[in-house]
Amino acid sequence: MRNLLSLAFALLVTATFAQRPQGQRPQPINITGTVIDQETGQPLEYATLVLQSVRRPDQITGGITDSTGKFDVETIPGQYNVRVEYLGYKTYELSEQVYRASTDLGRINLTIDAEQLESVEVVGERTTVELRLDKKVYNVGSDLTVSGGSVTDVLDNVPSVSVDVEGNISLRGNESVRILINGKPSALSGLNPETLQQLPAEAIEKVEVITNPSARYDAEGTAGILNIVLRQSKTAGLNGSLNLFAGQPDNFGGALSLNLRREKFNIFTNTTYRYRDAPGNALFEQENFNPDGTTASFQDEIRNYERERKGFNTNIGFEYFFDDSSSLTNSFVYRKSSGNSTTDIDFFNFDALRNPTIQRNRFTNEDEEGEDIQYSVNFVKRFDKDGHELTMDYQYSSGSDFEDSIIEELILGDNIVLPTEQTINDESQERQLLQMDYILPFGENNQSQFEMGYRGTFNNFNTDFDFGVLENSILNIDPNFTNELNYKEYVNAAYVQLGTKYKKFNILGGLRMEASDIGIELVNTNEVADKDYVDWFPSLFLGYEFSEMEQLTISYSRRLRRPRSRFINPFPSRSSNTNLFQGNPDLDPTYTNAFDFGYLKRWDKLTFNTSIYYNHSTGVFQFIQQETGDFVEIENPDDPANPVLVPVQRRTPINLATDDRYGFEFTTSYVPKRNWRLTWNLNLFQQQLRGDYT
């Protein structure tokens, strides 16, 4: 059997039925139903329904299924031959069916056609976009622009998303974005943003961009959520794939995927190794102002990076089908990585007239090792009514990240070498997740849906930080900047939401409650701080479908961003000998009200997608900088008896600002011919931060 890339397609030919002699057209009816994989019970998205008139065989209409496997086709009363098709499956047929009123065909089970799979020609998939009521879905397909790449390469190709040289991901220019894999937090995303680079692009089926998440999702992340959905094989028997890749700068590795499916079970594994060398550079220019608005000073910063990363991860799972309606899946993930990074930074300080004051160079050499494990169990129970289901999940994960950095600093011009510093940061994390979701469709043709659920996340985080000065290759620990921190974040959440469809209108409303228990413990000093709070997060989505090719959405949701351990750790840490960072245990979350207006229009070869959005945030984290009253003595080569005294600065986060962010997003995709795609994306936004501190 050839290796396959499944391609869902539909050929829709519409025709106009002849008018009755009286000039009156029959009232239209709707043919509905749901297409399901008979073995797995999973809905089949993009399956094709074809209605062919028996009296006039040249008159054909039809449609395709949505993400839940449902179709809804409008036609006129008559006698039809019905076909339901999906590539790689046997065609389902009904002959000479008479439909005089709207009819629900119910659940249509399709079985895999092994003979068709043997003979089908392999063709390329292309990325497509779907606008749903609460998210945008980008189907990755076999996108050659990311072939051999990683998840971050895929995300960099997704409109609204950008990835910087350090692997940090932002959505619409905002880095407060929540990353999920298959709808849940995962060890594959790790403690470090660069961990995602170990996951190959070929493993991804689609990326869901959720700028205004509904009540179903965690409220964390003021920018929204990126849900990365991984591919799962639905082909019977033993199948797999091997991908080898190489690129420049040095980037090579391989990915092995194997799957064994039988009537009662499915065994799968995905294993990846990647080596990546990622050099880069950056320029930062800063202008500081006096209270009267005049320029006080300038600072330029030039950075050059060298990053070397090696990563291995494997995912092994076993899925058991009790019957057509229920299944249990167990999976295990293991990840290990190591790397080295060097950062060379030149700082140039100027007064208001651009005369140079202080010029410094800092060189950092960092070695890093990380390791994660994760165990997950998932139970799904589907009831007789299509879409009526109960899912339960448990997940346990633990991870560690070890960083050892050596910092050398030089005052340029005077050629003064500062003492060499070393930092050792040893982090570990344990996370448990409990989740239950219940979905109940109801009403005519199941066009309404009630949903409720619970999610509990219990996260314990430990940081052991050592700082000192290197003398003759011996580290002299400085107890004033060495500490161990225990951080806990327990969040219990429950939600309800209700959605319905009326003619061309869709509405979805929900409410989420999250009870947060946040605490820190400084092991060295026995200091303890706790914060408990309960928040409510409403969401509302309105949609209008002009046609299958044209949609309009309006949405609102409330979000938050919790301060993490470093931001609330009151123990000072050094970024250099004259700069300290000290957390604020009284820091509260940032809250955001988000509004979005979206429009999608498709033509034969052209897709037009635009959004206008507005986010209003309160209690935004901002850093204040103060002199501590301490000074660092630096040797003065012109007058050794009188060293230069440089004040020590301290940066601390506070809930200072109100943030208003307005934006316009525009994406156009044009496919002139098969295997060609032209995409243009534009995101314009304005951010206004307001805050006063005295």
Secondary structure, 3 states (H helix, E strand, C coil): CCCCCCCCCCCCCCCCCCCCCCCCCCCCEEEEEEEEECCCCCECCCCEEEEEECCCCCCEEEEECCCCCEEEEEECCEEEEEEEECCCECCEEEEEEEECCCEEEEEEEECECHHHHHHCCCCCCCCEEEEECCEEEEECCCCHHHCCCEHHHHHHHCCCEEECCCCCEEECCECCEEEEECCECCCCCCCCHHHHHHCEHHHEEEEEEECCCCCCCCCECCCEEEEEEECCCCCCEEEEEEEEEEECCCEEEEEEEEEEECCCEEEEEEEEEEEEECCEEEEEEEEEECCCCCEEEEEEEEEEEEEEEEEEEEEEEEEEEEECCEEEEEEEEEEEEEEEEEEEEEEEEEECCCCEEEEEEEEEEEEEEEEEEEEEEEEEEECCCCCCEEEEEEEEEEEEEEEEEEEEEEECCCCEECCCEEEEEEEEEEEEEEEEEEEEEECHHHCEEEEEEEEEEEEEEEEEEEEEEEECCEEEECHHHCEEEEEEEEEEEEEEEEEEEECCEEEEEEEEEEEEEEEEEECCCCEEEEEEEEEEEEEEEEEEEEECCEEEEEEEEEEEECCCHHHHCCCCEEEECCEEECCCCCCCCEEEEEEEEEEEEECCCEEEEEEEEEEEEEEEEEEEEEEEEEEEEECCCCCCCCCEEEEEEEEEEEEEEEEEEEEEEEEEEECCCCCCCEEEEEEEEEEEEECCCC
